Amino acid sequence: MKGKKQSIDPSLTSGANVSNWINTVNPLQFEQLQHNLQTDVLVIGGGISGVTTAWLLAKAGKQVVLIEDGFIGSGETGRTTAHCTWALDDRFSNIEQVFGEEKTRLAAESHAEAINQIERNVQELNIDCHFKRVDGYLFLHPSDKLSTLQKEFEAIQRTGQQVQWMDQTPFIFGANSPCIAFPNQAQFHMLKYLHGLANGFVALGGRIYTQSRATEIKENQVTCNGYTITAQQTVVATNTPVNDLVTMHTKQFPFRSYVIAAAVPKGLVPACLWWDTGDMNSKWYTEPYHYVRTEPFNDSYDLLIAGGEDHKTGQATKEDITEDERYNKLIQWTRAHFPMIEHIIYHWSGQVMEPLDYLGFIGKNPGDDNIYIITGDSGNGMTHGTLGGMIITDLIMGKENPWADLYSPRRLPVKVPGRYLKEIADMAAQYTDWITSADIREVESLAPGEGAVMGKGMKRYAVYKDEEGEVHACSAMCTHLGCVVQWNADEKSFDCPCHGSRFTSKGEVINGPAITGLKKVQIKEVGSMK
């Protein structure tokens, strides 16, 4: 059984379900932007990428303003599981094939240094966020071969990072295979850390404006809440870039990942990270994997946080598996490996941007001189977001950075042509939703609290009936590039299957790359529209 659904303010988190991070801290909010202003650097986005960038630039002496359309951490950062590891989820053996041995060494080195940076931030600001160094274990998925693990172990050894081969995966049931042990990884309470970092930034003279949405982004000028912000440089740290119309959205694609947090008797499961090599039989190129960690909860219980069952955003039913069924599969998997878990306290899902060539994008936005982006974090958002702040700070300050070229957004995924063509074809196929069948034909089909895409001839409408029975309707055309959105029954949102834009049940935008909400449609009478 999953945790009870709660009614959530969409400015607190980008979905109907609440994570344990969101539910155990008070929202960190600041005043809304209500005037024009000038600054050295404008940072857009109050997640780990944006706040880390703002903090490091302020420390370097820059005048920095940060704007966030919700509250601090209310986007995908607040929906992570906060694994903090340099063990990249796209595997070093794959990265080595594309980038070569030396660049793979730099990738491992950079993410390891990002963990060190997080630890330095915690110590410098004295942040009480349960930061702890822990060991991590990569073990075989039942569909995978031992040779995969051996190949990965050899690739990691070539990076120079310290790992250990173990004949049995420790502290987990049913994983009767060898594993790769990664010592000295980390975990922490994501939002307690982020709030401490944001307050440290403000103490240095930084300015934060929450509930302040950027609606137009140009070189040196951004429109926010109808006001103008003039900046020498702008950093777009919004999970997926909201300043870019096409270019970056052909290099990465959005996936949805599911999470449960279950009570376990305190101290029974050691603080560790576990993840498997992924489902080799999956239709998705990411080969979805399961990942697990613990987190302190109260005097009697810890939380066991498990994630997985990923799919392309807006395409949950492509495998004939509903969102609810995905949670059930995740619960079954978790109970098989951790039979001591008791009741499920939280459940939620989050969005992950998967780069086609395995590494994220950090640096100048293609075609721009003064706009920088941080995106494509795959399953390593904690280290990637921190690394983004480190690299962007060096670039803006004119300092040489050993990892900047590796993560350049201007690179092309030329060494993965098969994956590139497959994903472009999948994206193009979503536009056929204009001529294929809709979810419903009449508004009467909806029960209170339900949404759907309704078809009227060639027209498609995103329709939602609230708990009081009032119907809200919008065009189903995503305001980014016109793909037909799909109803997410779990998070009560309309999700774009092309590039990952997401909208509330009433059409307000909650995730880019779209900047504006769905176009409202007036209901003339029940079941018909004008």
Sequence and secondary structure as in RCSB ss.txt:
>XXXX:A:sequence
MKGKKQSIDPSLTSGANVSNWINTVNPLQFEQLQHNLQTDVLVIGGGISGVTTAWLLAKAGKQVVLIEDGFIGSG
ETGRTTAHCTWALDDRFSNIEQVFGEEKTRLAAESHAEAINQIERNVQELNIDCHFKRVDGYLFLHPSDKLSTLQ
KEFEAIQRTGQQVQWMDQTPFIFGANSPCIAFPNQAQFHMLKYLHGLANGFVALGGRIYTQSRATEIKENQVTCN
GYTITAQQTVVATNTPVNDLVTMHTKQFPFRSYVIAAAVPKGLVPACLWWDTGDMNSKWYTEPYHYVRTEPFNDS
YDLLIAGGEDHKTGQATKEDITEDERYNKLIQWTRAHFPMIEHIIYHWSGQVMEPLDYLGFIGKNPGDDNIYIIT
GDSGNGMTHGTLGGMIITDLIMGKENPWADLYSPRRLPVKVPGRYLKEIADMAAQYTDWITSADIREVESLAPGE
GAVMGKGMKRYAVYKDEEGEVHACSAMCTHLGCVVQWNADEKSFDCPCHGSRFTSKGEVINGPAITGLKKVQIKE
VGSMK
>XXXX:A:secstr
         TTT SSSS  HHHHTS         S EEEEEEEE  SHHHHHHHHHHHHTT  EEEE SSSTT S
GGGGS  EE SS TT HHHHHHHH HHHHHHHHHHHHHHHHHHHHHHHHHT  S  EEEEEEEE  TTS HHHHH
HHHHHHHHHT   EEESS TT SS  S EEEEEEEEE  HHHHHHHHHHHHHHTT EEESS  EEEEETTEEEET
TEEEEEEEEEE SSS SS SSGGGGTEEEEEEEEEEEEEETTSS SEEEEE   TT SSTT    EEEEEE SSS
EEEEEEEEEEEETT GGGGT  HHHHHHHHHHHHHHH TT   EEEEEEEEEEEETTSS EEEE TT SSEEEEE
  TT HHHHHHHHHHHHHHHHHT   TTTTTT TT   TT HHHHHHHHHHHHHGGGGGTS  SBSSGGG  TTE
EEEEEETTEEEEEEE TTS EEEEE B TTT  B EEETTTTEEE TTT  EEETTS EEESS  S   B  EEE
TTEE 
